[in-house]
Amino acid sequence: MIQKPKWILVFSSKNEIIVHLIKSKLEDESIPVMIHNMKDSFYHIGYIELYVPSELENDSKQIINKINV
């Protein structure tokens, strides 16, 4: 039986541009990324979250730390 990956939150921000920059960098490193937009579209409050498979959490965090956001 194929097991579905468990997704782990690795980054969140109010800045959509930064989130998409990090998403692109992770995908460049062949890390699958899922975005969960928690921002309210009318009031523009809340966060955008990036999730990766749990087995890639450490690799993802190292890449994010190198970006210096």
N, C-alpha and C positions, 0 to 999 in steps of 0.2 A: 504494500500500500504506500502511495506517495504521500509524504507529509508536507502540509503547507507550511511555509516559513512563518515564524513569529516575528512581527514587525516591532521595532524598538524606536522610540523617539530619540533623535540625535541632535536636533537643532530646531529652534523656533525663534521667530522674529516678527516684528510689526512691519518690517521693510520688505516688500514683495520682491524688489530687485535683488537684494542680498540673498533671499531664499532661492531665487531662480539661478543666481550665480553659483551658489553652493550645490544645488541640484545638478547643474551642468557639469561641474567639476567631478562630482561623485560618479555621474554617468560616464564621463570620460575615462574613469578608472574601472569601468565595468561593474559598478555597484548599482543594483536596482534601487530606485527611490520612489516613495509614495508621498505625495503632498496632501495635507489635510488643512484646508483653509477654514480657520475658525473666526475670520474677520466678519463683522457685521457689514453688509454691503451698503447700508444706508448711513450708519454713524461712523464707519471706518474705524471701529475699535476691535481689539482682539489680536490674535496671533495666527501666523501661518506656520504649520509644523511639518518637519521632514522626518520620515520614517524609513528605516532600512531593515533588511532581514537581520535577526539577532546575531547570526554567526559572522556578520560583517560590521558589527557595532564598533569594535576597536579600530579597525582599518578606517572606517568612516570618520571617527572622531579625530584620528591622527591627520587625515586630509583636511578636515575642517579647521583644526588648530593651526595648520600651516598657512591657511588663508588669512588668518589674523582679523577676524570680524568681531 
